[in-house]
């Protein structure tokens, strides 16, 4: 089933992110199966500056037509 194939990937992503975070880093998932992508934020944790980024995006793309949801934090 889908859970049988996605769970090991989800576990691996979580482990890598925990190690990266421990050393002050982060991990972005560049490519993965769609069922996995639906269950995780491929960008990882959102930075404190996300509100500023969202404001800039809103300013330059008020209609939200440029790559909607395809950036950090669903921007």
C-alpha positions in Angstrom: 0.0 0.0 0.0 1.0 3.7 -0.2 1.8 3.9 3.5 4.2 0.9 3.1 6.2 2.9 0.6 5.9 6.4 1.9 6.6 5.8 5.6 10.3 4.8 5.2 10.9 8.0 3.1 9.1 10.2 5.7 11.2 8.6 8.5 14.4 9.2 6.5 13.5 12.9 5.8 12.7 13.4 9.5 16.0 11.9 10.6 18.1 13.9 8.2 16.3 17.1 9.3 16.9 16.3 12.9 20.6 15.9 12.3 20.8 19.0 10.1 19.0 21.0 12.8 21.3 19.7 15.5 24.3 21.2 13.6 22.5 24.5 12.7 21.5 23.5 9.2 18.4 22.5 7.4 17.3 20.0 4.7 15.2 20.6 1.6 13.6 17.7 -0.2 14.4 18.4 -3.9 12.5 15.4 -5.3 10.2 12.8 -3.9 7.1 10.8 -4.9 3.9 12.8 -4.9 2.3 10.9 -2.0 5.3 11.9 0.2 5.2 15.5 -1.0 1.5 15.7 0.1 2.5 14.7 3.7 5.5 17.0 4.3 6.7 20.5 3.8 9.5 20.0 1.3 11.1 23.2 2.5 11.3 22.2 6.1 10.7 24.5 9.0 9.7 28.1 8.1 12.2 30.8 9.1 11.3 33.7 11.3 11.5 35.9 8.2 8.6 34.1 6.5 6.2 37.0 7.2 8.6 39.4 5.5 9.0 37.0 2.5 5.2 36.7 2.3 4.8 40.5 2.3 7.3 40.9 -0.5 5.5 38.2 -2.5 2.2 39.9 -1.9 3.6 43.3 -2.9 5.0 42.0 -6.3 2.3 39.4 -7.0 -0.9 40.8 -5.4 -3.1 38.4 -7.4 -1.0 35.4 -6.4 -0.5 34.1 -9.9 3.2 33.5 -10.0 4.0 30.0 -8.9 1.3 29.9 -6.2 2.2 27.7 -3.3 5.5 26.6 -4.8 7.8 28.3 -2.4 8.7 28.2 1.3 5.7 28.2 3.6 3.3 27.8 0.7 4.0 31.3 -0.6 
